Amino acid sequence: MNIFVVVTTLCVFSETTVGQSWTYHEENNGVDTWSTNYATCATQQQSPIDIVHDDAVVDTTLGEFKHALFDAPPQSMLVKNNGHTLQVDLTNGYIINDLSLLPGKFKAEQFHFHWAAPESRGSEHLLNGGRDWGELHIVHYNTKYEDFSTAMNMTDGLAVLGFFIKDDYPQDNADIERIIEPVFNDQASYYSESAIYITSFSIETFLPHNLTTYYRYQGSLTTPPCYESVVWTVFSEPIRISRRQADMFETMVFENSRGASDTTNLNDNYRPVQALNRRNVYRTAHCSGTASFLKPATHFIFLCTLIIGLMRVY
């Protein structure tokens, strides 16, 4: 059983909210205005991007992420709705100190989600032009800097691990359920209301089995102020959740405060893909470029078709 501690807040800090407010959809401060309101959002190394597998360069120096890297539970985990996403802040998160994986010593600061509206797709990155239901970002900062706030606008300041999310799992993902349970209990549904401490657990528990196949490129925060400070790692194997859990994200998280006259569901909280602008995208040698967007049934149909085809040949 999870233990929740409710922390009433006057405001909820968002790591990427600086200066004037912004949204994804409103006319005056939605995505189409970001490049005008935030100069960095119009620069040349922006994220997310469409990752084209055949254009990615194999980099044999990229190491293999091991599940053991993510084993240590943080001191605390704080779930909050910051008006833009459902976010989990980590106190004393794990540290990755391996130059074959990341260009420095990086400490986990928080993770958050991007997701779709009902009957839609909401991942930020695309793979070969395909968009998945959602995407999880684990945000780290370079420990050469004092803290996250200092690192976030440094060119070598941040590292984000991105995981596609599919909504095709036949049962609830128990580890993701720990995070969204406060939403189900109406404790983190509304912006600027409460932050909920949940019982800490290892992030390793909800990561996909295969962490050896991934893509790497230099980019930016995907929300204002869009600082170009991120080394991106996007894994090909997705996290899987149930349709019920996806529905909770889509219908039970709101971008308004409780009691607002116009309550709006927080969904489709993703930025459109940005131009690559001659940047290189790298990949590990094992990357197939297909795993994320094939459902289990699709694998089965493909295999059956291949077998029948071979039988016809012979």
C-alpha positions as CSV (number, residue, x, y, z in Angstrom):
1,M,0.0,0.0,0.0
2,N,1.3,3.4,-0.9
3,I,1.6,6.1,1.8
4,F,0.7,9.6,0.6
5,V,1.7,12.8,2.3
6,V,-0.2,15.9,1.0
7,V,1.8,19.1,0.8
8,T,-0.4,22.2,0.2
9,T,1.4,24.6,-2.0
10,L,0.8,28.3,-2.9
11,C,2.4,27.7,-6.3
12,V,4.0,24.8,-8.1
13,F,7.5,25.4,-9.5
14,S,8.1,24.1,-13.0
15,E,11.7,23.6,-14.0
16,T,11.1,25.1,-17.4
17,T,8.7,27.9,-16.6
18,V,10.6,31.2,-16.6
19,G,9.0,34.7,-16.9
20,Q,5.7,34.9,-18.7
21,S,3.3,32.0,-18.7
22,W,2.9,29.6,-21.6
23,T,0.5,26.9,-22.7
24,Y,0.3,24.3,-25.5
25,H,-3.0,25.3,-27.0
26,E,-4.2,28.9,-26.2
27,E,-4.1,31.5,-28.9
28,N,-2.0,34.1,-27.1
29,N,0.6,31.9,-25.5
30,G,0.3,28.4,-27.2
31,V,3.0,26.5,-29.1
32,D,2.8,28.8,-32.2
33,T,3.8,31.8,-30.1
34,W,6.8,30.3,-28.2
35,S,9.4,31.3,-30.8
36,T,8.1,34.9,-30.5
37,N,7.8,35.1,-26.8
38,Y,11.0,33.1,-26.0
39,A,13.9,33.8,-28.4
40,T,15.7,30.5,-27.8
41,C,12.7,28.6,-29.0
42,A,13.5,29.8,-32.5
43,T,17.2,28.7,-32.5
44,Q,18.8,25.9,-34.5
45,Q,19.1,22.9,-32.1
46,Q,15.6,22.5,-30.9
47,S,13.7,19.4,-29.7
48,P,11.8,17.2,-30.2
49,I,12.7,15.8,-33.7
50,D,11.6,13.0,-36.0
51,I,14.3,10.3,-35.6
52,V,14.8,8.6,-39.0
53,H,16.6,5.3,-38.3
54,D,18.3,5.0,-41.6
55,D,19.8,8.5,-41.3
56,A,21.2,7.9,-37.8
57,V,24.9,7.2,-37.7
58,V,26.1,4.1,-35.8
59,D,28.3,5.2,-32.9
60,T,30.3,2.2,-31.5
61,T,31.5,4.3,-28.6
62,L,28.0,4.5,-27.1
63,G,27.8,2.3,-24.0
64,E,25.0,0.0,-22.8
65,F,22.7,1.3,-20.0
66,K,22.3,-1.3,-17.3
67,H,19.2,-1.6,-15.1
68,A,21.4,-1.5,-12.0
69,L,22.2,2.2,-12.8
70,F,18.6,3.0,-11.8
71,D,18.2,0.7,-8.8
72,A,18.7,3.2,-5.9
73,P,15.4,4.7,-4.8
74,P,15.5,8.5,-4.3
75,Q,15.1,9.8,-0.8
76,S,11.7,11.1,-1.7
77,M,9.3,11.3,-4.6
78,L,6.9,14.2,-4.9
79,V,4.1,13.9,-7.5
80,K,2.6,17.2,-8.7
81,N,0.5,18.7,-11.5
82,N,2.4,21.8,-12.6
83,G,-0.2,22.9,-15.2
84,H,1.8,21.5,-18.1
85,T,2.4,17.9,-17.1
86,L,2.3,15.3,-14.3
87,Q,5.8,15.4,-12.8
88,V,7.6,13.5,-10.1
89,D,10.4,15.4,-8.3
90,L,13.2,13.3,-6.9
91,T,15.3,14.1,-3.8
92,N,18.8,12.6,-4.0
93,G,18.1,10.8,-7.2
94,Y,20.5,8.3,-8.7
95,I,23.7,9.4,-10.4
96,I,25.1,8.2,-13.8
97,N,28.9,8.6,-13.9
98,D,30.0,6.8,-17.1
99,L,31.4,8.7,-20.0
100,S,30.3,6.0,-22.5
101,L,26.7,6.8,-21.5
102,L,26.7,10.5,-20.8
103,P,29.3,13.3,-21.2
104,G,29.7,14.0,-17.5
105,K,28.4,13.0,-14.1
106,F,24.6,13.5,-14.2
107,K,22.1,13.3,-11.3
108,A,18.4,12.5,-11.7
109,E,16.2,15.5,-10.8
110,Q,12.7,14.6,-12.0
111,F,10.6,12.7,-14.5
112,H,7.4,13.7,-16.3
113,F,5.0,12.7,-19.0
114,H,3.7,13.8,-22.3
115,W,0.5,12.2,-23.6
116,A,-2.3,12.3,-26.1
117,A,-5.9,13.5,-26.2
118,P,-8.4,10.6,-26.5
119,E,-8.1,8.7,-29.8
120,S,-4.9,10.5,-30.5
121,R,-1.1,10.1,-30.2
122,G,1.0,12.3,-28.0
123,S,4.7,11.4,-27.9
124,E,7.1,14.3,-28.5
125,H,9.7,12.5,-30.6
126,L,8.7,10.6,-33.7
127,L,10.5,7.5,-34.9
128,N,10.4,7.1,-38.7
129,G,7.5,9.5,-38.8
130,G,5.4,7.5,-36.3
131,R,4.0,9.0,-33.1
132,D,3.2,6.9,-30.1
133,W,0.6,7.4,-27.3
134,G,3.0,9.2,-25.0
135,E,6.6,9.8,-23.8
136,L,8.3,9.7,-20.4
137,H,11.3,12.0,-19.8
138,I,13.8,11.5,-17.0
139,V,15.6,14.8,-16.5
140,H,19.2,14.9,-15.1
141,Y,21.6,17.8,-14.5
142,N,25.4,17.9,-14.7
143,T,26.8,17.8,-11.2
144,K,29.7,20.1,-12.2
145,Y,27.0,22.8,-11.6
146,E,25.6,23.5,-8.2
147,D,22.0,22.6,-8.9
148,F,19.5,22.1,-11.7
149,S,18.5,25.7,-11.9
150,T,22.2,26.6,-12.6
151,A,22.7,23.8,-15.1
152,M,19.5,24.2,-17.2
153,N,20.9,26.9,-19.5
154,M,24.4,25.6,-19.8
155,T,25.3,23.9,-23.1
156,D,26.4,20.8,-21.2
157,G,24.0,21.2,-18.4
158,L,21.2,18.6,-18.9
159,A,20.7,15.0,-20.0
160,V,17.2,13.6,-20.7
161,L,16.4,10.0,-21.1
162,G,13.2,9.6,-23.3
163,F,11.0,6.6,-23.5
164,F,8.0,6.1,-25.8
165,I,4.8,5.0,-24.0
166,K,2.3,2.6,-25.6
167,D,-1.2,2.2,-24.3
168,D,-1.6,-1.5,-25.4
169,Y,-0.7,-3.4,-22.3
170,P,-3.4,-5.9,-21.4
171,Q,-3.3,-5.1,-17.7
172,D,-2.3,-2.1,-15.5
173,N,1.4,-1.3,-15.2
174,A,1.7,-1.7,-11.5
175,D,4.7,0.6,-11.2
176,I,3.2,3.4,-13.3
177,E,0.1,3.0,-11.1
178,R,2.0,4.1,-8.1
179,I,2.5,7.5,-9.8
180,I,-1.0,8.0,-11.1
181,E,-2.8,6.7,-8.0
182,P,-2.9,10.3,-6.6
183,V,-4.7,11.4,-9.8
184,F,-7.2,8.6,-9.3
185,N,-7.7,9.7,-5.7
186,D,-8.2,13.3,-6.8
187,Q,-5.1,14.5,-5.0
188,A,-3.0,15.7,-8.0
189,S,-5.7,16.2,-10.7
190,Y,-5.6,20.0,-10.6
191,Y,-2.9,22.5,-11.2
192,S,-1.5,24.6,-8.3
193,E,-3.3,22.6,-5.6
194,S,-1.3,20.0,-3.8
195,A,1.9,18.0,-4.1
196,I,1.8,14.4,-3.0
197,Y,4.7,12.5,-1.5
198,I,4.5,8.9,-2.4
199,T,6.5,6.0,-1.1
200,S,9.8,6.1,-2.9
201,F,10.7,3.2,-5.2
202,S,13.3,2.4,-7.8
203,I,12.8,3.9,-11.2
204,E,14.3,0.7,-12.6
205,T,11.0,-1.1,-12.0
206,F,9.1,0.7,-14.8
207,L,11.8,0.9,-17.4
208,P,11.6,-1.4,-20.4
209,H,13.7,-4.6,-20.5
210,N,16.0,-3.5,-23.4
211,L,18.1,-0.4,-22.6
212,T,20.9,-1.2,-25.1
213,T,19.2,0.2,-28.2
214,Y,18.8,4.0,-28.3
215,Y,19.4,7.2,-30.3
216,R,21.5,10.2,-29.2
217,Y,21.5,13.8,-30.3
218,Q,22.1,17.3,-29.0
219,G,19.0,19.4,-28.5
220,S,16.9,21.5,-26.2
221,L,14.2,21.6,-23.6
222,T,10.9,20.9,-25.3
223,T,9.1,23.7,-23.3
224,P,9.9,27.3,-22.9
225,P,12.5,28.7,-22.5
226,C,13.8,26.0,-24.8
227,Y,17.4,26.2,-23.7
228,E,19.7,24.2,-25.9
229,S,21.3,22.5,-23.0
230,V,20.2,18.8,-23.4
231,V,22.0,15.7,-24.6
232,W,19.1,13.5,-25.6
233,T,18.9,9.7,-25.3
234,V,15.7,8.2,-26.8
235,F,15.2,4.5,-26.3
236,S,13.6,2.3,-29.0
237,E,11.8,-0.1,-26.6
238,P,8.7,1.5,-25.1
239,I,7.1,1.5,-21.7
240,R,3.7,-0.1,-21.8
241,I,0.6,0.9,-19.8
242,S,-3.0,-0.2,-20.0
243,R,-5.8,1.7,-21.8
244,R,-7.4,2.4,-18.4
245,Q,-4.3,4.1,-17.2
246,A,-4.0,6.1,-20.5
247,D,-7.6,7.2,-20.0
248,M,-6.7,8.5,-16.5
249,F,-4.0,10.8,-18.0
250,E,-6.4,11.9,-20.8
251,T,-9.5,12.7,-18.7
252,M,-8.5,13.1,-15.0
253,V,-5.6,15.6,-15.2
254,F,-6.5,19.3,-15.6
255,E,-4.4,22.3,-16.5
256,N,-6.6,24.6,-14.4
257,S,-6.9,25.1,-10.7
258,R,-9.9,23.4,-8.9
259,G,-13.0,25.5,-9.2
260,A,-12.0,27.3,-12.4
261,S,-14.9,28.4,-14.5
262,D,-13.5,26.7,-17.6
263,T,-11.9,23.4,-16.6
264,T,-9.7,22.0,-19.4
265,N,-8.2,18.6,-19.6
266,L,-4.4,18.5,-19.7
267,N,-3.6,16.5,-22.8
268,D,-1.9,16.7,-26.1
269,N,0.9,18.3,-24.1
270,Y,3.6,17.8,-26.7
271,R,5.6,20.2,-28.9
272,P,5.6,19.6,-32.6
273,V,8.8,18.2,-34.1
274,Q,11.5,20.7,-34.9
275,A,13.9,21.0,-37.8
276,L,17.1,18.9,-37.5
277,N,19.2,21.7,-39.1
278,R,22.1,19.5,-40.1
279,R,22.6,17.9,-36.7
280,N,23.7,14.3,-36.6
281,V,21.6,11.7,-34.8
282,Y,23.6,8.7,-33.6
283,R,22.4,5.2,-32.6
284,T,23.8,2.2,-31.0
285,A,24.8,-0.7,-33.2
286,H,21.8,-2.9,-32.1
287,C,19.1,-0.3,-33.0
288,S,16.5,-1.8,-35.4
289,G,14.4,1.3,-35.7
290,T,11.1,-0.6,-35.5
291,A,10.5,-1.9,-31.9
292,S,8.6,1.1,-30.6
293,F,5.8,1.1,-33.1
294,L,5.0,-2.6,-33.5
295,K,2.3,-3.9,-31.1
296,P,2.6,-7.5,-30.0
297,A,-0.1,-8.5,-32.4
298,T,1.7,-6.9,-35.2
299,H,4.9,-8.9,-34.4
300,F,2.7,-12.1,-34.6
301,I,1.1,-11.2,-37.9
302,F,4.5,-10.3,-39.4
303,L,6.0,-13.6,-38.3
304,C,3.0,-15.6,-39.7
305,T,3.3,-13.7,-43.0
306,L,7.0,-14.4,-43.2
307,I,6.5,-18.1,-42.5
308,I,3.8,-18.4,-45.1
309,G,5.9,-16.6,-47.6
310,L,8.8,-18.9,-47.1
311,M,6.5,-22.0,-47.4
312,R,5.4,-20.7,-50.8
313,V,9.0,-20.2,-51.9
314,Y,10.0,-23.7,-50.9
